Amino acid sequence: MQLNDVYSLRTEPEEFIHIQERLAGQIDVSRPLRLDDLRTVAGVDLAYAGEEEGETGFCHIAVFDAATMQVVERAEAVGKIDVPYIPGFLTFRELPLIVEAARKLETVPDLFLFDGNGILHPRRMGIAAHSSFFLGRPTIGVAKTYFKVRETEYVEPEREKGSWTDIIVDGEALGRAVRTSAGVKPVFVSPGNGIDLDSATEVALSLTGSESRLPIPVREADMATRRMRRRWEEEQKSCP
C-alpha cells in the first residue's frame, strides 16, 4: 500500500503540538459514508511489552471483506518504541509501526478502524485522525475507555444495542458513547477523517458482532497483537 510522507517520523517532542495543530486544520468530518460503499475495512491495534525504556511495540492490521466479514489480508510490524509516553501525543509513539505494517499491505482498505480515538482529543488528533494523513483513507476511532477532553463527562446511553449519546465539547459533538451490545459498557466512537459522525456510528454498530463490544476488525487486530506479544515474551524467556 502506498502511503503519504506527511512529515519525518523521527520528529522531536517539541514539534509534536505544532504538527497536531497544523494537521487538525485539514481534517474533514463532514462526509457521509455508508457500509454499502465499502468493499474492504481494516482494524488496527497495537500492544506493548517490556520496560518503559526498552519497550517493544506490536502492530497488527487485519483487513476484512466488508460483505462477508472474512479476513482477506494481514500485516504486522514489531519494533522498539523510541518515543516517550506523553499524554495527548500517543500517536507519535505508535505511528512508525502503523506505517511499517500498512506499507506491507497489498490491499488498499476503503476504511480503517482504530482501537483509540479520532477527533475526540484535545486537539482533534487522536490516533485515527492523525494516522489518516499517512494512510490517505477514511478512518474511525473506537475506544474501549473514555479519554476526557476538557473535563467533559459523557452521559450513559440507554442499555439497548444501538443507543448512543453525543459527547459535546465546546458546543461540538466530537464523538459518541455507543452501546454496541445490550447491557455492556459503551465504546467511544469518533470520526478520524474523511467520514462524518453519523456514518462513523453506523459503521461501528454494523461491524460489531455478538462476541465483543468492539467492531469485528478492531477485535481481530486486538487479539492478534496479544498473540504477537505472547510469542515475543516466550521467545525472550527461551533466550539464554
NUZASE-729145 format. One line per 8 residues: number of its first residue (from 0); for each residue x, y, z of N, C-alpha, C. Coordinates in pm, 1 decimal. Layout:
<recs>
NUM> X,Y,Z,X,Y,Z,X,Y,Z; ...;
</recs>
This chain:
<recs>
0> 84.9,-119.3,0.0,0.0,0.0,0.0,88.2,124.0,0.0; 57.6,216.4,-88.0,131.8,342.5,-96.7,81.6,438.1,10.9; 173.6,493.3,88.9,137.0,586.4,194.6,190.1,725.6,164.6; 134.5,824.2,233.3,180.3,962.3,219.7,293.7,989.9,318.4; 395.0,1060.3,272.2,503.1,1104.0,361.0,468.2,1243.6,411.3; 401.3,1249.6,524.2,347.9,1376.3,574.1,454.8,1456.4,646.2; 535.4,1388.1,725.1,647.8,1451.1,795.8,741.5,1339.8,841.0; 860.5,1375.4,884.6,956.7,1276.0,931.1,906.9,1210.0,1058.8;
8> 911.9,1077.4,1063.6,867.4,1005.1,1181.7,967.8,1014.0,1295.5; 1080.0,1076.6,1271.4,1181.0,1097.5,1376.5,1173.8,1239.5,1432.5; 1055.7,1293.5,1436.4,1033.5,1429.1,1485.4,1061.3,1438.7,1635.1; 1117.8,1549.9,1678.3,1146.0,1573.6,1819.6,1017.7,1611.4,1894.0; 1008.0,1575.6,2023.6,886.2,1603.3,2101.0,841.9,1748.5,2101.7; 935.9,1841.7,2095.5,895.8,1983.1,2097.5,816.8,2022.9,1973.0; 819.8,1939.6,1869.4,745.2,1969.1,1747.1,605.7,1906.7,1747.0; 578.4,1819.1,1843.0,454.4,1741.7,1840.4,329.9,1829.8,1832.6;
16> 320.7,1927.1,1920.1,198.5,2007.6,1926.1,179.3,2089.4,1799.0; 289.2,2136.1,1739.3,279.0,2214.4,1615.9,227.9,2127.1,1500.9; 274.5,2002.5,1496.2,227.9,1910.1,1392.5,79.3,1882.0,1410.3; 38.3,1855.0,1532.8,-103.6,1828.5,1557.4,-190.7,1947.0,1517.8; -149.9,2065.3,1555.6,-230.6,2183.8,1524.9,-238.4,2208.3,1374.5; -128.0,2183.1,1304.4,-128.1,2203.9,1158.8,-219.7,2103.6,1089.0; -210.4,1977.5,1126.7,-291.5,1874.7,1062.0,-438.9,1885.4,1099.9; -466.3,1928.5,1222.7,-605.7,1937.3,1268.0,-688.7,2028.8,1178.9;
24> -626.2,2131.3,1125.3,-697.9,2223.7,1037.9,-734.9,2164.3,903.3; -680.8,2045.6,871.7,-707.9,1982.0,742.9,-806.8,1865.7,753.6; -854.9,1838.6,873.5,-947.0,1726.4,894.0,-1085.0,1758.4,836.6; -1144.9,1658.6,771.5,-1279.5,1672.5,715.5,-1369.1,1564.1,775.1; -1460.4,1604.6,861.9,-1554.0,1508.1,920.3,-1697.2,1542.2,878.5; -1710.9,1584.0,753.1,-1843.3,1620.4,700.0,-1895.2,1521.2,596.5; -1816.4,1420.1,564.2,-1850.3,1332.1,452.2,-1933.7,1211.8,496.4; -2054.7,1195.7,442.2,-2132.5,1074.2,470.5,-2067.4,953.9,402.1;
32> -2069.7,841.1,469.4,-2011.8,718.9,413.9,-2091.6,601.0,468.0; -2142.6,516.7,379.0,-2223.4,402.6,419.9,-2142.7,274.6,409.1; -2177.9,177.3,491.2,-2110.1,48.6,485.6,-2125.1,-14.4,347.9; -2236.4,9.5,281.7,-2258.5,-45.7,147.3,-2158.2,8.6,46.0; -2097.6,123.3,76.2,-1999.7,182.5,-14.5,-1861.0,121.8,2.8; -1844.0,37.6,103.9,-1712.1,-14.7,138.7,-1696.5,-158.9,92.8; -1586.0,-186.4,27.1,-1554.5,-323.6,-11.8,-1466.7,-392.2,91.6; -1371.0,-318.1,145.9,-1281.2,-373.3,246.9,-1267.8,-275.2,362.6;
40> -1258.0,-329.6,483.0,-1238.3,-248.4,603.3,-1125.7,-311.6,684.3; -1047.6,-228.6,752.1,-932.3,-278.4,826.4,-939.1,-235.3,971.9; -899.0,-324.8,1060.8,-884.9,-292.9,1202.2,-738.2,-280.3,1236.6; -705.5,-182.5,1320.2,-566.5,-155.3,1357.5,-555.6,-150.6,1509.5; -454.1,-218.0,1563.4,-429.0,-208.9,1707.4,-281.1,-230.4,1734.4; -238.5,-185.0,1852.1,-101.0,-203.1,1897.1,-99.6,-253.5,2039.9; 7.1,-326.0,2074.0,30.5,-370.6,2210.7,177.0,-346.2,2242.9; 208.5,-350.3,2372.6,344.9,-322.3,2417.0,392.0,-430.7,2512.6;
48> 525.1,-444.2,2521.1,586.2,-534.2,2618.6,720.4,-475.8,2659.6; 766.6,-514.8,2779.0,897.0,-468.6,2825.1,888.0,-345.7,2912.4; 1004.0,-305.3,2964.9,1011.7,-186.2,3048.7,999.1,-61.3,2963.7; 963.9,50.0,3029.0,936.7,173.0,2954.7,1055.6,217.3,2870.7; 1177.9,201.1,2922.4,1294.9,247.9,2847.8,1339.7,147.2,2743.0; 1280.0,29.4,2743.8,1314.8,-69.7,2642.7,1191.4,-137.1,2587.2; 1085.5,-59.0,2568.9,958.5,-115.3,2523.7,965.7,-164.5,2379.5; 895.3,-274.0,2354.9,876.3,-324.5,2219.6,728.2,-310.6,2185.5;
56> 701.2,-264.0,2065.0,563.5,-246.8,2020.2,525.9,-349.6,1915.2; 398.8,-385.0,1911.2,346.3,-484.4,1817.5,223.2,-425.6,1749.9; 227.3,-413.4,1619.2,114.1,-359.5,1543.6,58.3,-467.5,1451.2; -72.9,-476.6,1446.5,-139.0,-570.7,1355.5,-251.3,-498.3,1282.6; -257.9,-519.9,1152.9,-367.8,-468.9,1071.0,-439.3,-588.8,1009.7; -568.1,-600.0,1036.7,-649.6,-708.7,981.3,-748.8,-649.6,882.1; -740.0,-693.4,756.9,-827.0,-641.9,650.9,-938.9,-742.4,625.0; -1061.9,-692.7,623.9,-1180.1,-776.7,605.5,-1253.4,-740.3,477.2;
64> -1311.6,-841.3,413.9,-1410.7,-818.0,309.6,-1536.2,-766.6,379.5; -1583.4,-649.6,342.3,-1695.2,-587.1,413.5,-1826.4,-662.9,394.9; -1838.8,-739.1,287.6,-1962.8,-813.1,262.4,-1967.0,-944.9,339.2; -1855.6,-1017.5,339.8,-1852.9,-1149.4,403.7,-1796.4,-1146.7,544.8; -1727.4,-1039.4,580.0,-1657.3,-1025.1,707.8,-1557.3,-1137.9,730.7; -1491.0,-1175.7,622.0,-1380.1,-1269.9,628.2,-1249.2,-1193.6,611.6; -1146.7,-1237.7,682.9,-1015.4,-1173.8,671.0,-957.1,-1203.5,533.6; -913.9,-1100.2,463.3,-854.0,-1118.2,331.3,-704.2,-1089.6,332.4;
72> -656.0,-1020.3,433.8,-512.6,-992.3,442.0,-477.7,-946.5,582.9; -352.9,-974.7,620.2,-299.3,-928.7,747.9,-160.5,-869.4,725.9; -124.6,-775.0,810.3,10.9,-720.0,807.5,51.4,-687.8,950.4; 180.2,-709.3,979.4,229.8,-688.0,1114.8,360.6,-610.7,1113.1; 390.5,-550.0,1225.9,519.7,-484.0,1245.0,555.4,-493.0,1392.4; 683.1,-517.8,1419.0,735.0,-525.6,1555.6,859.3,-438.4,1562.9; 871.9,-361.8,1670.3,991.1,-278.3,1681.1,1000.7,-209.3,1815.5; 1118.7,-155.0,1841.7,1141.7,-80.5,1964.2,1066.0,52.1,1960.0;
80> 1013.8,91.9,2074.9,944.3,219.8,2088.1,1044.7,322.8,2137.8; 1075.1,420.0,2053.8,1177.6,518.9,2086.3,1121.4,647.0,2147.0; 992.6,671.4,2129.0,931.9,797.2,2173.9,873.0,777.8,2313.2; 903.2,864.8,2408.3,846.6,851.4,2542.9,696.3,874.7,2542.3; 628.3,817.8,2641.6,484.0,839.1,2652.0,457.0,979.1,2705.6; 382.7,1057.5,2628.9,339.8,1191.0,2669.6,189.3,1196.5,2646.7; 108.1,1221.7,2751.6,-37.4,1225.1,2733.4,-78.7,1321.3,2622.2; -168.2,1273.9,2534.9,-215.1,1355.8,2423.9,-132.3,1342.5,2297.5;
88> -18.5,1271.0,2307.4,71.0,1257.4,2192.1,105.2,1110.8,2165.1; 12.5,1021.7,2198.9,36.6,878.2,2185.9,70.0,836.8,2042.9; 9.8,900.9,1945.7,29.2,860.1,1806.2,174.7,866.6,1764.2; 249.7,960.3,1817.8,389.6,972.2,1778.5,470.1,849.3,1820.8; 424.6,777.7,1923.5,488.3,652.0,1963.6,451.0,538.5,1869.1; 326.8,540.2,1821.8,272.9,424.5,1751.0,280.1,434.4,1599.5; 288.9,555.6,1548.2,281.2,575.4,1403.6,390.0,503.0,1324.7; 515.6,498.8,1370.8,615.9,426.7,1291.5,578.7,281.2,1264.5;
96> 521.8,212.2,1363.0,483.2,72.5,1342.1,357.7,61.0,1256.9; 264.8,155.1,1272.1,145.5,155.5,1186.7,185.7,172.7,1040.9; 274.2,267.6,1015.4,320.5,293.7,878.9,393.0,171.5,823.0; 479.4,110.5,904.1,553.6,-7.5,858.5,459.2,-121.6,821.8; 359.8,-145.4,905.8,264.5,-253.2,877.0,179.2,-220.7,755.0; 129.6,-98.2,745.8,41.3,-60.7,634.4,112.7,-70.9,500.3; 240.1,-39.1,497.3,316.1,-46.8,371.5,329.5,-189.9,320.5; 308.7,-287.6,406.0,316.7,-427.8,364.9,187.4,-476.2,298.9;
104> 79.9,-400.5,313.3,-49.1,-443.4,258.9,-51.0,-436.5,106.6; -104.7,-540.3,44.6,-133.0,-536.1,-98.7,-272.3,-478.9,-123.1; -362.4,-506.4,-30.7,-497.2,-448.7,-36.0,-491.9,-304.0,11.5; -571.4,-218.3,-51.4,-587.1,-80.6,-3.3,-726.3,-71.3,59.2; -736.7,-82.0,191.1,-869.0,-80.8,254.6,-944.1,49.1,227.5; -1075.2,37.8,217.5,-1158.4,156.5,196.5,-1175.7,236.8,324.2; -1152.3,172.4,438.9,-1172.2,237.9,568.0,-1086.9,167.4,673.1; -1028.4,245.7,762.7,-952.7,191.2,875.3,-1025.5,224.2,1005.3;
112> -1038.5,123.9,1092.3,-1092.1,144.8,1226.5,-980.8,121.5,1327.7; -966.1,212.8,1421.0,-858.8,206.1,1519.8,-913.4,179.8,1659.2; -836.3,106.4,1737.4,-864.1,91.8,1879.9,-809.5,217.6,1947.1; -889.9,322.8,1948.6,-846.6,452.2,2000.3,-942.6,560.2,1953.1; -898.9,684.3,1962.2,-986.3,797.0,1929.9,-956.3,859.9,1794.6; -1058.1,929.1,1742.7,-1041.8,1011.8,1623.9,-1026.9,1156.5,1666.5; -1129.4,1237.9,1639.0,-1121.4,1379.4,1677.9,-1160.8,1401.0,1823.8; -1197.6,1295.9,1895.1,-1225.6,1308.1,2038.1,-1091.9,1316.6,2111.3;
120> -1035.9,1435.4,2110.4,-897.8,1459.1,2154.5,-884.3,1609.2,2177.3; -799.4,1652.8,2270.3,-787.4,1797.0,2297.7,-756.5,1881.9,2175.2; -683.7,1824.5,2079.3,-650.1,1898.9,1956.5,-705.3,1828.2,1832.7; -809.1,1745.6,1853.3,-876.6,1674.6,1743.7,-783.1,1578.5,1671.0; -680.7,1529.6,1740.9,-579.2,1449.3,1673.7,-550.3,1319.3,1747.2; -657.1,1241.9,1773.3,-636.9,1107.3,1822.2,-573.8,1021.1,1713.7; -544.0,896.5,1748.1,-466.8,812.0,1656.5,-536.5,789.9,1522.8; -669.2,779.5,1522.2,-740.4,758.5,1395.7,-733.7,882.1,1307.6;
128> -744.0,1000.0,1367.9,-735.2,1124.2,1290.5,-593.6,1145.6,1238.3; -496.8,1129.3,1326.3,-356.9,1154.5,1290.7,-308.5,1058.0,1181.9; -336.5,929.5,1201.5,-288.3,828.6,1106.2,-348.6,845.3,967.8; -466.3,906.6,960.1,-535.0,920.0,831.2,-452.5,995.7,728.5; -368.8,1087.3,772.7,-290.2,1166.7,678.4,-183.6,1082.0,610.0; -132.4,981.9,678.8,-36.7,889.9,617.9,-108.6,784.6,533.8; -222.4,735.9,581.9,-294.9,629.3,512.2,-372.4,679.9,391.3; -419.0,802.8,397.2,-495.1,859.1,286.4,-631.6,796.6,266.7;
136> -687.9,739.9,371.8,-818.7,674.9,365.8,-905.1,723.6,482.1; -1038.8,710.5,472.3,-1124.2,744.6,586.1,-1090.4,658.8,708.2; -1104.8,718.6,825.8,-1070.8,648.3,949.2,-1175.2,675.3,1056.9; -1188.9,577.0,1146.8,-1278.9,587.4,1261.7,-1202.6,543.2,1386.0; -1224.2,613.1,1496.0,-1170.6,570.1,1624.0,-1279.7,505.9,1707.8; -1249.1,389.0,1764.6,-1342.1,320.5,1854.8,-1263.3,284.2,1980.5; -1283.4,359.7,2086.3,-1205.4,342.0,2208.7,-1283.5,263.7,2313.3; -1211.6,177.8,2386.2,-1274.6,99.4,2493.1,-1292.7,182.1,2620.0;
144> -1203.5,277.4,2642.1,-1210.5,361.2,2761.4,-1226.1,507.3,2720.6; -1284.7,584.2,2809.2,-1314.6,723.8,2777.7,-1194.7,813.1,2804.4; -1155.9,889.8,2703.5,-1048.6,988.3,2714.2,-1114.6,1124.6,2730.7; -1109.5,1176.7,2852.5,-1181.1,1300.1,2882.6,-1114.0,1419.4,2814.8; -1193.0,1497.6,2744.0,-1144.3,1616.8,2674.9,-1201.2,1739.7,2744.7; -1113.1,1824.5,2792.2,-1151.7,1948.2,2861.6,-1255.5,1922.4,2971.1; -1229.4,1818.1,3048.7,-1312.9,1784.9,3165.3,-1457.2,1751.1,3128.8; -1482.3,1721.2,3002.4,-1618.1,1686.1,2959.0,-1650.5,1541.3,2995.7;
152> -1756.0,1523.5,3070.8,-1803.1,1388.6,3103.7,-1900.0,1341.2,2994.8; -1918.5,1211.1,2986.5,-2016.8,1159.7,2891.7,-2139.9,1110.3,2966.6; -2251.3,1107.3,2897.3,-2377.2,1057.8,2953.3,-2397.5,914.2,2906.5; -2426.7,826.0,2999.9,-2450.2,685.6,2965.2,-2568.1,673.0,2868.4; -2549.3,600.5,2758.4,-2664.0,574.4,2669.6,-2758.4,471.8,2731.9; -2876.1,457.2,2673.7,-2969.2,353.3,2717.9,-2903.8,216.1,2702.3; -2959.1,115.0,2768.3,-2895.1,-16.8,2773.2,-2911.1,-97.1,2644.6; -3003.3,-56.9,2556.8,-3026.1,-132.7,2433.6,-2912.4,-112.1,2333.3;
160> -2884.1,-217.6,2256.4,-2786.0,-205.6,2149.5,-2831.0,-99.2,2049.5; -2736.5,-16.5,2008.1,-2766.4,90.1,1913.2,-2793.4,223.2,1978.6; -2806.2,224.9,2111.7,-2826.3,351.4,2182.4,-2695.3,429.3,2187.2; -2705.2,560.5,2185.0,-2584.8,642.9,2193.1,-2618.1,780.1,2248.8; -2514.7,846.8,2299.5,-2525.9,986.0,2343.3,-2408.0,1063.6,2286.5; -2433.4,1187.0,2248.0,-2326.2,1271.9,2195.9,-2231.5,1314.6,2307.6; -2104.8,1325.7,2272.9,-2004.3,1383.6,2362.3,-1973.2,1521.8,2307.1; -2023.4,1623.9,2373.9,-2016.1,1760.1,2322.0,-1908.3,1838.7,2395.6;
168> -1813.5,1890.1,2319.7,-1703.5,1969.6,2373.8,-1706.7,2105.9,2306.3; -1716.6,2210.0,2384.4,-1722.3,2346.8,2330.5,-1829.8,2360.8,2222.7; -1944.0,2300.1,2246.3,-2057.0,2313.2,2155.7,-2054.8,2222.7,2034.3; -1954.9,2136.9,2021.8,-1943.8,2048.0,1905.8,-1943.5,1902.7,1950.2; -2018.6,1818.9,1879.9,-2018.8,1675.2,1908.3,-1893.6,1613.5,1846.2; -1795.7,1582.2,1931.3,-1670.4,1523.8,1882.7,-1676.7,1371.9,1874.3; -1771.1,1312.3,1943.6,-1782.4,1167.3,1942.1,-1910.8,1125.0,2009.3; -1924.1,993.7,2028.1,-2043.7,939.0,2092.0,-2007.3,822.0,2182.2;
176> -2079.8,812.5,2292.3,-2078.6,690.3,2371.8,-2183.8,599.0,2309.6; -2140.7,484.6,2259.5,-2228.7,398.4,2179.6,-2240.6,261.3,2245.2; -2362.2,215.5,2261.1,-2387.9,82.7,2316.1,-2391.9,-15.6,2199.2; -2280.9,-82.2,2175.4,-2273.9,-175.1,2062.9,-2329.0,-312.9,2097.5; -2342.2,-341.3,2226.1,-2404.2,-466.0,2271.5,-2491.2,-433.4,2391.9; -2606.4,-495.8,2400.0,-2701.8,-463.8,2506.8,-2644.0,-496.0,2644.0; -2654.6,-400.4,2734.5,-2619.3,-424.7,2873.3,-2471.7,-426.7,2905.7; -2384.7,-397.9,2809.4,-2241.3,-393.5,2837.2,-2193.3,-248.8,2827.9;
184> -2069.0,-226.1,2869.3,-2015.5,-91.0,2867.3,-2017.1,-34.1,2725.5; -2037.7,96.2,2712.0,-2032.5,156.0,2578.2,-1889.7,165.0,2527.2; -1875.5,181.7,2398.1,-1747.8,220.9,2338.7,-1761.4,367.0,2298.0; -1648.8,427.1,2263.4,-1648.3,569.9,2234.7,-1603.2,590.5,2090.3; -1700.1,625.4,2007.7,-1679.6,634.8,1863.3,-1658.9,780.0,1824.9; -1556.9,804.5,1743.6,-1537.6,939.1,1688.0,-1480.5,926.5,1547.7; -1521.9,1013.7,1457.4,-1463.1,1011.2,1323.6,-1316.7,1051.4,1331.3; -1236.2,990.7,1245.9,-1096.4,1031.1,1237.9,-1078.6,1135.6,1130.4;
192> -1111.9,1096.2,1008.3,-1101.3,1186.4,893.3,-1175.8,1122.0,777.1; -1233.5,1204.5,690.2,-1298.4,1153.9,570.6,-1432.3,1087.1,592.9; -1492.6,1107.8,709.0,-1621.6,1046.7,740.2,-1689.3,1130.5,848.2; -1822.5,1136.2,847.0,-1891.1,1215.3,949.0,-1929.2,1127.9,1069.0; -1975.9,1193.0,1174.9,-2004.8,1122.9,1299.8,-2119.3,1023.9,1285.4; -2224.7,1060.9,1213.2,-2336.6,968.3,1193.3,-2290.6,841.5,1122.0; -2210.5,859.5,1017.8,-2161.8,743.9,941.8,-2067.1,659.3,1025.7; -1980.4,724.4,1102.0,-1887.3,650.9,1188.1,-1963.9,565.1,1288.4;
200> -2070.3,620.9,1344.3,-2152.8,546.8,1439.9,-2220.4,428.1,1372.0; -2278.0,452.0,1254.4,-2347.1,345.6,1181.0,-2251.5,232.7,1144.2; -2133.7,267.9,1095.3,-2036.3,166.0,1055.4,-1990.1,86.0,1176.8; -1958.2,154.3,1286.2,-1912.2,84.2,1406.0,-2017.7,-14.0,1456.2; -2142.8,27.7,1457.8,-2250.8,-61.1,1501.2,-2269.2,-178.2,1405.1; -2264.8,-151.0,1276.6,-2287.6,-255.4,1176.1,-2178.7,-361.5,1178.4; -2057.9,-323.0,1216.2,-1944.8,-415.8,1213.8,-1922.9,-488.3,1346.0; -2008.1,-462.8,1443.8,-1992.6,-527.0,1574.2,-2075.7,-654.3,1580.3;
208> -2011.2,-764.7,1618.5,-2080.5,-892.3,1630.4,-2128.5,-916.8,1771.9; -2157.7,-1042.7,1802.0,-2211.1,-1078.9,1933.5,-2102.6,-1115.1,2034.0; -1977.9,-1133.6,1987.5,-1872.3,-1181.3,2076.3,-1805.1,-1070.8,2156.2; -1821.7,-945.7,2113.6,-1747.2,-836.5,2175.3,-1819.9,-705.4,2152.7; -1790.7,-606.4,2236.0,-1847.4,-473.1,2213.8,-1767.9,-394.9,2110.8; -1652.4,-448.5,2068.3,-1571.6,-382.7,1966.4,-1612.4,-428.8,1827.2; -1601.6,-342.6,1726.3,-1622.0,-388.3,1588.7,-1529.4,-504.9,1556.5; -1576.7,-596.5,1475.7,-1501.7,-719.2,1447.2,-1359.3,-691.7,1398.3;
216> -1335.0,-597.8,1305.5,-1196.7,-574.9,1262.0,-1105.3,-526.5,1374.5; -1156.8,-442.4,1463.4,-1076.1,-393.4,1575.3,-1049.7,-506.3,1674.4; -1150.7,-586.2,1701.6,-1133.1,-700.2,1792.7,-1029.4,-797.4,1738.0; -1034.6,-823.5,1608.7,-938.2,-915.9,1548.8,-796.2,-862.3,1561.6; -778.1,-732.8,1535.5,-645.7,-672.5,1549.3,-599.8,-675.3,1694.5; -691.2,-650.9,1786.6,-658.9,-654.3,1929.1,-612.0,-793.4,1970.9; -683.9,-896.8,1931.0,-645.2,-1033.4,1967.0,-512.2,-1071.1,1902.8; -489.8,-1024.6,1780.2,-366.1,-1057.4,1709.8,-244.9,-994.6,1777.6;
224> -257.6,-870.1,1824.1,-143.5,-807.1,1892.2,-114.2,-877.3,2024.0; -215.7,-928.1,2090.6,-193.1,-1003.9,2213.9,-116.2,-1132.5,2183.9; -150.9,-1198.5,2073.4,-77.8,-1319.7,2034.6,66.5,-1286.2,1999.6; 86.3,-1175.6,1929.0,222.0,-1133.6,1894.6,304.8,-1109.6,2020.2; 245.2,-1042.9,2116.8,317.2,-1013.6,2241.3,351.2,-1141.6,2317.0; 257.0,-1236.0,2323.0,284.0,-1361.9,2392.6,398.7,-1437.4,2327.4; 398.8,-1442.3,2194.0,508.2,-1510.7,2123.6,641.5,-1444.8,2155.9; 642.8,-1312.1,2154.7,765.5,-1238.2,2183.2,813.5,-1266.6,2325.1;
232> 722.1,-1266.3,2420.6,759.8,-1291.4,2559.9,812.7,-1433.3,2578.0; 753.1,-1529.7,2508.0,802.8,-1667.1,2515.3,941.9,-1677.9,2455.6; 964.6,-1606.1,2345.8,1097.2,-1606.3,2284.2,1201.3,-1544.1,2376.6; 1162.0,-1438.8,2447.7,1255.3,-1374.6,2540.2,1292.8,-1468.5,2654.2; 1196.2,-1546.2,2702.0,1222.9,-1639.7,2811.3,1315.4,-1752.2,2767.3; 1304.9,-1790.1,2640.6,1385.8,-1901.6,2590.7,1527.7,-1860.8,2556.0; 1552.3,-1728.8,2549.5,1687.3,-1681.4,2517.9,1778.0,-1702.0,2639.0; 1903.1,-1746.7,2617.6,1995.0,-1768.4,2730.8,2033.4,-1636.7,2797.2;
</recs>
